[in-house]
């Protein structure tokens, strides 16, 4: 099989479990971050200059690209005989594809709040500390991972650029969504041997691996609690005292 189509597992089998296709914050990684930042900036400028109908079409286009990106992954893994349960779109980032779709369909502030509070930091951290460095730089898996997370970052940025204003009063609903979705995911992980939401293993991401060094393999999830609190504090601090209506 061409290395372009190889999954994480196939690459690890060929080169060993510690293989890195390119280094964290090496030239390739910086190039990916620069392209992502450029795309987000340009599309956001386009969005801000557009009218309401055009803005909706832009958001619809972003959602369509996400769905096509994820469908391409599923098709590629199935057609090359590499598909397993871990490729279901049940990772926290993948689930936000459907949250973005829900926002497009129903246009609710609660959905936008969830995208702001969880999708932006989740996608940004994934891009900054990618868990897919074990693949070749020009492999399908790597290109899919970078492009999908760039789109997931872009969509809620467009919402804020278009006038949505986060409110800390809506955060309890976000936390209910997070904990409520994590519970069934935990049991699905046990049944399928997967690691959705990083609940069953700490080594799929550099961030969870770092928490493992600090707290140990049995308690690495404890690292999320102060980390999430700090991230949310930083994200909501600029909106303190602001209570403006959403503009679309």
Secondary structure, DSSP 8 states (H G I E B T S, - for coil): --GGG--HHHHHHHH-TT--SS-TTSHHHHHHHHHHHHHHHHHHHHHHTS-HHHHHHHHHHHHHHHHHHHHHHHHHHHHTT---GGGSS-SHHHHHHHHHHHHHHH--HHHHHHIIIIIHHHHHHHHHT-TTTTS-TTSHHHHHHHHHHHHHHHHHHHHHHTT----GGGHHHHHHHHHHHHHHHHHHHHHHT--GGG-S-STTSHHHHHHHHHH-TTSTTHHHHHHHHHHHHHHHHTTTT-------
